[in-house]
Every structure is written in structure tokens, then in C-alpha cells.
Amino acid sequence: MKFELGRHGEAVERRIQQLVSEGAAARIWRRDAAFWGGDPARAASVANRLGWLDVARDMHERVETIERFAAEVRDAGFTSAVLLGMGGSSLAPEVLRQSVERDETYPTLHVLDTTDPASILAVHSQVDLAGTLFFVSSKSGGTIEPNVLFAYFYEQVRAALTDGTPGANFVAITDEGSPLAEVARTNEFRRIFANPSDIGGRYSALSYFGLVPAAASGIDVRRLLERALAAMDEARVDDSAALRLGAMLGEFAREGRDKATFLVSPEIASFGLWLEQLIAESTGKEGAGILPVAGEPGGSPLKYGDDRVFIELRFEGGYDAEVDALTGALIAEGFPVAVIELEDGYDLASEMFRWEFAVAVAGQVLGINPFDEPNVQESKDNTTRGLAEFASRGTLDVAGIDGGSPMALTPGREPDRDVLHALQSLLARIGERDYFAITAYLQQTPGSDEVFADMRTVVRDALGCATTLGYGPRFLHSTGQLHKGGPPAGVFLEVTATDVRDIEVPGKEYTFGQLKRAQAIGDFESLVAHGRPVLRVHLGTDIDAGLATLRTAVRTALRQPAAGGRR
């Protein structure tokens, strides 16, 4: 790892020396919860979340068990595997699936971490149910998304296997004694992997949650763990790269440079998804926080504000010319930059440990508990309330919203079709050091990615602000914590649409589409309750046309800003 901090390096070096003098590395390794300060309740909470420190070593001792299970799955004839999970249960397998070479004689892995009906149907259409193994992954065993996805696919497999036992197509990964473990025993799952309970979801990449699906899809988890063990050893010294990285992130955030912008080689672009959750959910609380900016298109250094620090991740000898050129230009302009080189995709395991350690250090520098997520429950509670209202009233949302052209829904105002005016008002709320967040409750497609990337670029270039994109409900278990609990610097555009095809949830009074809409409404209400500027645009039934209209409206709103301009 190389740091190019320029004139910003002096404060970071002082912070590193302070951490070294406090014996930070030794205290973390002996699980000294007092290192993170706070009252006895915080210390107790922290003490129960430090299992990630040694889990790679524990898993290395169990790696033969994992490998035998993977061989069993392959030999049983499974050709596909689908992981049903959210947040920490799904993001590490998703990153490994996309970025690490595998033995293709093993099943092809899909990851479903959404309630979007179109996304669910798309995966369903790609697999042969009888030959598919489903991982139901949930630390608590009570998370709504994997539970309803299990209900759906269990019924589908049961119908497909006229003379089989559907439970043999399912595997549970969960904490010992969770409700999911009981469901798995009742339904005679093929296997239950009981994960150590002292590991939070976002720190669980190197536990059963990340490793078992990876092994089942033909990834060499022994090799992954050996890279992670090397990173563990490296982090034991006083001023390791992990500690220096954490000191840099925390110190810069204290100074207002709280947007960590990632420039990632295309081969490992998905790593940004995992980093988003780790950083945002760990640091975004008590009015503090570091905004991870992943997937933002590159631009001229002149378009970036002085609230950013940049981190480039790239393969050794396989530089991406465009990313490298931008990094060089940023260093020349005096922006602080860290450069991390990876030998290959398996080095992501060492990076996962390094970043877990660094974020734990950054949390200490910021004076917060990096292992809790106090605001995640808010949106869940609002979702539950929305579903209850739907059950009693039989309707959900504003009458007439699902037809016609896009509609704007602004807090305190009647819904209307004047999307341009609503966007002008929203974008006028973006001030210095604020960020613009798009939260989209849609199926992620190349088309939607392209439209949102364009919107991020024009907003960033026009207003100089950092921009983020999250697909719902995935981001609720990631950046959602920072949106509500972090600095009051976010301006939010929520995008929803009508589900042309919907799916019943077995045993429930609502459909997947209604659940997703309740989640979007619940998140909107949480943002309003926290005083965040937010606009919801509902695209109607023609999503492609609606996205085109929205893109045009954003561009027009930037050319014709609201009276008064930026706040």
C-alpha cells in the first residue's frame, strides 16, 4: 500500500503516532473493548462483536469440512446454487463470485438480496429448481428478505420434486439457536452451518457466510484463507498498513474530508459493494461517518470538492489506464490518495481483513462504536407499519400513482407530475460538502446503471458534490445506516416504479412487490423524520421511458436551477 498524502500527511502521521503510543494494535488483538471508549453498555456490545479477529484462523482449521461439503454438492449433481440473504450475508459471496477464478465443474452461484419481483423471476428463469442448491443465510435468522425468499423457493422446489425431499436442496448459514436454525431442522435441510455468534454481519466475510457459498461454487477457500492469515499477521505490528489506513480514514473524516472515493479496476469492481457496507454501517452514526463513494464515474480533478480522499485498488502489472491516469492527476492536484495493489482476485481475502481492521481503527478515531447499527431498525419498523396498514386498508401508497407519466412525491406537498420543478427544488438543497444519493427500488439492469451513472456524472460536475447509488432494499443493510445516523449532509432522490409482474409470498397477505414498496415508503419516512431533503419519483409502468424522462429532467434542472440556487 502506498500513501500519497502530500500536505495532508502531517496530521495523519500524528494520529498514527498517537495510536501507536496507545498500544492500539495490541489492545485490539487482546480484545480490549475499552479501546473504543464509551460506557459499560458500549463495552459489552463491542466485546460481543470481535470474533472477526480470529475467524479466518478458526475457519482454516475447519477448511477440510468446507471442502468436503463443496465436493458433496458437486457430486450430488447440483448445477446451480442461489444464495438468499441480505447485507453481510450476501455481499462477500457476491464479490467473490464476480471477482475470483473458480473451478467450473462446481455449481454456478447466483446471489439474491432483493425483494424486487423482476430480479427474483430473472434468477428463477436461469436455474433448474431440482438441480439447484439454495443457501438461506441470515445471522439473526429473522431478517425478512431471506425469510420470504426461502418461503417462495421452498414452495417452488417442493412442486418441482414430485418424489423428492425439498429440504435436501437447502442449506442454512446462521447463528446457533436462531429461528432459521429451527426452520432448517424442521424442514430437514441438507446442512446447517452454525456461525460463531460474536461476529457482526458486515465483518463475517471470512466466516461460513462468505466461505461456504464460495467453496460450493468452486472457489479455492483454502487459498483465500491463507491470504487472510497473512494479512492478520501483518496487522499485529504497531504501525501496520491496516492501522495506517484506519488512522487516515478517521483523521480525514474528523477534518471534514469524509468522502472515501474508490477507484477500482474493472476486474474487482464489485469489491466496492462490500466496502460500502463495511464503512457506512460501521461509521455512520451519532452524526459522524465516512461516506463510501463507489462506482462513481471518473472525472476531472477540478470537479471534485476538498471533502474527498481517494483509494485506488488495482492488480499488480494490470493497470487500468483510465483509472491510473485519474489517480496521477489527483495526486498532481494535491488530493490525498492511497494505492493498493492486488496480486490476483484471491488477495480480496487479505483486503477484507485489512479493511475490517482499518475501519475498526477509524471508528475509534471518530469516537463511535464501529460494531453496532442503531438506525437500521428504523426502516424495518416503518416497513412493518406499512405492511400492517396495507393489511387493514387493502391499499398501499397514493391512488393513481401507478399509471401515466412519472410522478413526484415531496414531503408536505400533494403528489404531482411536475418532476422537473421537484428536482429543481431538491438539487437546490445540495450545499458545500453535501452528497447526492440515488436510492432505486428497481431491478438493476445495464440500462438502469447507465442512466444513473449519467445522472451522477452531471450532478457531480455541476455541483461539485460526491454522488452515490444504491439499489433497494439492498442498500438499507449498507449505506442506509449512514443516511440516517451519519452527518446531515445527504440529499436523496428515491426512485420507484410499478411492478408489471408480481409474485405472491407463500403464507403472507402481501406480495414481493408490495413488500418492496412498503420498504421504499418506510425508508422515505425515516429520511423525512431525520430532516433529510428527499424526493421520491415514481416512474409508473414503463420503467425505461420513465428513466429517460428522469434523466432529461435532471439535466434540465441543472441548466435551469430553482430560484435562489444552492442552499
N, C-alpha and C positions, 0 to 999 in steps of 0.2 A: 504494500500500500504506500502510495506517495501522496504527501500533502503539499499543496501549493497555496499557502495561505497569505502570502505577501504581508502587507501591513497589518493584517488581522491576526497574525500568528502570535503576537506577544501575549495577548490576553488568554489565548488558548494554552500557551505554554505555562502561564501562571496557574491556570486551572489544573493542568496535568500535574504540576509540582505539588499543588495542594492535595490532590487526590493521592499522590504517592506518599506524601508526608502523613496522611491519614491512614495509610496502610489499606487502601481501597481494595486492591486485588485480594489480599489475604483475608480481609473481612468478608468479602463476597463469597470466597471459596469455603470459609468456615460457617457460612450461612448465618452471619450476624445481622439479624433483621433490624437492629438499631442503626445500622449504616444508613438506612433510608429515613430515619427520624420518625417524628410523629408520636402519637400517644400509644398506650399499650394495645389498643384495638388495631391500629395500623400494623404494629409489630407482629401481632398474632396473624393478621391477614397475610403479611409478607412471608412469614415463616412457613406458611402452608402453601406457598407458590414457588418454591425454589428447587423443585425436583428436576427442572430442566438442566441444572448444572451438571448432573451426573448421568442423565438418562441415556446419553449416547454410549457410555461405558456399560450401563446395565443392558442396553439392547445388544451391544456387541457380544455379551455373554449369552444372549438368547438367540443369536443370529441363526444358528442351525435350526432352531424351531421354526423361525420365519421362513427359512429357505425350504424346509420340508413341506410347510404348508403351501408355498408357491408351487412346488413340484406336484403336490397333490391336486391342486386346482387345474394345472395344465394337463395332468394325466387323466383327470376326470372328464376331459373333453370340453371344458368351457372355452369359448372363443371370444367372449366379451366380458368385461366387468364394468359395473356402474357404481360409482361412489355417490351415496346420498348423504349430504352433510352441509354444514354452513361454517363460514369463518375459519377458525383454526383447524376444524376437522376436514376442510376441503381444499384450502389454498395450497398447502405444501404438496399434497398429491397432484394438484393441478399444475404447479410449477415443475415438479419432477417429470410429470407426464409429457409436458411440452418441451423440456429442455435437456433431458438426459437420454443417452442412447440406451436401447433395450434389446433383449432377445425377442425377436418377433414370433417365436414359437409359443410364446405365452399370450394370454388374452389381451385384447385391446381395451385400454381403460378409458371410460368416459366419466366426467365429473358433473353432477347435477347439484347446484347450490342455488336454486331459484324456485319460485312458485309460479313463474310465467308459463302459461299453458303451451304456448308455441314452442318454447325451449324444451319442455318435457316431451311433447309429442315428437319433436325432432330427434331426440335421443331414442325414444321408443321405436321410431321407424328404422333406426340403424342397427338394432340388435335383434337376435333371435332369442326370445324370452327363455326358452328351455335350455339354451346353451349360454346363459348369462348369469354371472355371479354378482350379487348386489351387496355392497358394503353399506351398512347403516352405521354412520359414525356420529357420535354425539357424546361429549364429555359428561354433561348432566343427564343425558337420556331423556330430557324433557323439552328439547328445542322443537318448536312447532314445524319447521320446514322439513327436517329429515323424517319426522313422525308421519306427516301427511304423504310424503313421497313414498315411504315404506308402505303405508296403507294402500296406496294406489298400485304400486308394482307387485305387492304380495298378491293382490286380487288378480292382477294380470297373469302372473306366473301360475297361480292356482288354476286358472281357467285353461292355460296352455298345457299344463301337465295333467293329462287325463288319468294317468296311472302312476303318478309320482308323488313325492313329498315336497311341497314348495319350500319348506324350511331349509332343505339342503342347498337351495340357491341363495341363501342369505348368510351373511357374517356380521356380527356386531363388534364394534370397537367402542368401548365406553369405560367409564369408571366402575370399579367394583360396587355392586349393590344399587346401581342406578335403575330407574324404571325400565330403561331399554334392556338391561341385562335380564330382567324378569320377562319382558316380552320375548326376548330371544330364547329363553328356556321354554316358555310356554309354546312357542311356535317351532321348537326343535330346529333352531338354526344349525348350520354346518359347524360353526365355531364361534366362540365368544373370546375376544381378546380384552382382558381386563387391564386397562392402562393405569400406571401409578397416579393416584388421585392428587398428588401435590404439584401438578403441572397445569398451568392455565392453558386455555385453548391455543392462544397465539404463540405460546412457547413450546408447542407439542410436535413440531415438525420432525424431530429426531426420535420420537416415540412410536408406539404402534400406529398412531394416527397417520403419520407420514410414511412409515416404512412398510407396513403390511400391504396396502394397495400398490405401492411401488414394486415390491417383490413379486406380487401376483401378476403384474404386467410385464415382468421380465427385466426389471432394473436390478443391477448388482448392488444390493443393500450392504453387503459386507464392505464393498469398496467405498460406498457412501460413508459408512461409519468410521472407516479408517481415516478418511479425510476430516471428519468431525473430531475424532480423537486428537489428531494433530493440532487442530485449532484450540481444543481445550488446553492442551499442554502449553501452547503459545500464550494463552490468556492468563497463565499463572504468574508471569513476571510482572514487576511493578508498573512499567510503562509500555505494556504491550500495545500492539496496533489496535486491538479491541478497546482498550481503555482510552487510548488517544482519540479514537473515533467518537466514543461516547462523550469525552470531555469537549471535543469540538462541537458536536451537535448541541450539547447542553449549554455551553458557554455562548455560542452564537444565538441560540434562542433567547437567552437572558438579555442579550443586547438588541433584540428585535429582528435579528436575521434568522427568522423561524420558518423559512420555507426550504426544505431539503429537496432539491430538484435532481432527479435521476436521469442520467444519460446512459442508456443501456444498449449494448449490442443486440441486434435483432434476434440472435440465437437464444438469448436468455431474457427476452423482453418480459416474459410472464413473471419473472422474479419481482418486478415492481408491484404486482398484486399482493404478494406475501409481505413485502416491505411496508406497503401501505397499512396493512392491518397491524403489524407489529408496532410501528412507530405511532400511528394515530391513536390506536386504542390504549397504548401504554402511556403516552404523554399528554393526551388531550383531556385535561381535567383541571378543575379548580382555577379556571381562567388562564391556565398555561397550556403549552403544547407546541409540537413541531408538526407543521403540515407537510406530509409527503406528497411530492408532485411527480407522478409517474405518468408516462405516456403522453406528455405534452409535446407537440411538435417543436422541433428546434427553431430558433430564430436568431436574429441579430442580437449581439450583446447589448446594443443600445435599447432594446425593447424590454430588458429585464430590470426590475427595481433592485434597490440595495437591501432588500429583505431576504435575499436568497443565498444559499450555499449550494454548490453543485457537487455531485458524486457521479463519476463515470465508472461503469463496470464493463469490462471488455475481456475478450480472450487474448492470451499471450500470442503475439505474432499474427493475430487475425483481426486486426483493427478495422473498424468500420470508418471509412474515410470521412464520411459526413459528420459522424459523431466526434471523431478525433479533431477535425477542423474546428468544430464549435468549441471543444474543450480548450484548444490552443487559443482561440480568440477570447474566450472568457478569462483565461489566465492573463493574457496581454492587457485586458481591460481592468485588471485588478480584482476580479471576483475570486473569492476563496473556492478552491477546488480540491477534491480528493480523488485519486485514481486507483482503482482496484483491478488487478489483472487475475484472471482465472485460467488455469491450465486447460480445463475442459468442463463439461456440464457437472461432473461429479464434484467439482470444487464448490458447487452450490451448498453442499452439506457443511463444509467448513465456513462458508459465508453465513449460513443460517445460525451457526453457533456464535460466530463473531458478532453478528448484528444483535442477537439476543443479549449478549454480554454488554455491548455498546449501549443499547437502549436502556438496560438496567442502570448503567452508569449515568446516562443522560437524565434519567428520572431522578437520581439522587441530586444531581446538579440543579435541577429545576425545583427540588423540594417537594416532589409528589410521590405517590405510591405507584410505581410503574406496573403493578401486577393486578390492579382492580379495574373495573369498567363501570363506574357508578351510574352513567347515563344511558347505558344500553337498554335497561329495563323500561325506560320511559316509552319508547316507541312500541315495545312489546305490549305494554299496558294499554296504550292508545289503540293498537290493533285489536286487542281483546274487546275493548269497549265498542269499537266499530262493528265487530262481528256480532256482538250482543244486540246492538241497535238494529242490525240487519235482520237478526232472527226475530226481533219483536215487531219491526215495521215492514219487513219484506222488501225494503228498498235500501240502496246504498248509493250515496252521492246525490248530485244535483240532477233534477229531471231535465231531460233533453240534451244532456252533455254528450251522449254517445252518437249523435247524428250531426251531420253538417260539417262545417269547417272547424279548424282549431278554436278552442275557447280558452280565455284567460280567467284564472281564478286567483284573485288577490285578496289577502286578509282584509276584512272590514268593508269589502265592496261587493256589489252584485256581480255574478259571472257575466262576461260579455265576450263578443267576438273581436274586440279591438285589441288583438295581440300586440300590434306594434306599439300602441300607447302604453300598454302594460310593461313591455320590455324597456321602453324609454325610461319609464319611472324606475324600474328595477336597476338598470345599468347606471342610472344617475346616483344610486346609493353606494356605488363602489368608490371607496376613498383610498388614500395613500396607505399602503401596506395591507389592504384588504385582499381577499381572494374570491374568485368566481367559481362556484361549484355547480356542475350539472349533475343532477340525480335522475336517472332514467329508469322507469319501471316498464321496460320493453324487452323483447328478445334482442340479444346482442347479435348483430349481423355485420358483415363488411360494410354494408350501406350505412347503417347507423353509426358505426365507428368513423366512417369518412365524414359524415355530416357534423358529428360532434367535434372531430378534430379540427375541422374548418372553423367552427364556431369558437373553439378555444383559441385558435391562432388569431382570429380577427379581434377578439376581445383583449387578449394579451397585448397585441401590437398597438391597439388603440388606447388602452388604458394603463398599460404597464403593470398589470396585476398577474399574479400566479393563477392558473386555472387547473381544475381537477374534473374528472369524470368518474362517476360510479354507477353501476347498474344495480337496481334494486330487485330483491331485498338484500343482495349480497353485501352492499356497502354498509347496511345497517349494522353488520357484525365487523366492520372495519373502520372506515373514516367517520361513520355515524357518531361514534363516541366523541370525537374531536369537534364535530359540527356543533354539538350542544354543550359539551363541557369545556372546550378549549377557548382560546381568545375570541372575543366577539368581533371577528374580522371577516366572517363569511357572508357572501351574498349568493342566494340559492335560486336556481332555476330547476324546478321539478317537472319532469315530462312524463305524462301518462297517455294511454290510448285505450281504445275499446278492443277487447279480445274477440276476434272473429270466431274462433273456435275455443270452447271452454271444456273443462274436464271436471267431472264430479269427484269429490273426495269421499271415498267409502266411509260410511259411518258418521259423516258430518252433514250439517244442514247447509253448508256453503260449498262453493266450487273453488278450484285453484284461482280462477280469475277474480272471484270476489275476495278471496284471501289477499291476493296481491294488491287489489285496490284498497282494502282496509289497511294494509301496511303502508301504502303511499299516503293515504289520508292521515294515518297515525303519525308518520314522520313529519308531514306538513304541520300538523298541530303542535308537535314537540318543538319544531323550529320557531313557530309563532310564539309559543309560551316562553321561549328563551330570548325573545326580542330580535330574532334574526330576520333580515329582509328576505322575503321568499315570494316567489311567483310560481304558480302551477299552470302549465299549459297542457290541455288535454287535446290530443291530435285527432280524436274521432276514429272511424273505422279504417280509413285509408292512411296507413302509417307512413308510407313512402311520400305521398303527397303532403301529408301534414309536416313531415320533417323538412321537405323542401320549402314549404311556407315559413316554417320557423327559422330556417337558415336565412332566408331572404329578409325576414323581419329583424333578425339580429343585426345583419349588415346595415339595413336601413336605419335602425335605431342608433347605430354608432355614427352614421353620417348625419343624422338629424337628431341630436340628443335633446332630452327634455329641457325645458326652460330651467335655468339655474345650474345646469351641468352637474358635475360631480359634487357629492356632499362635502 
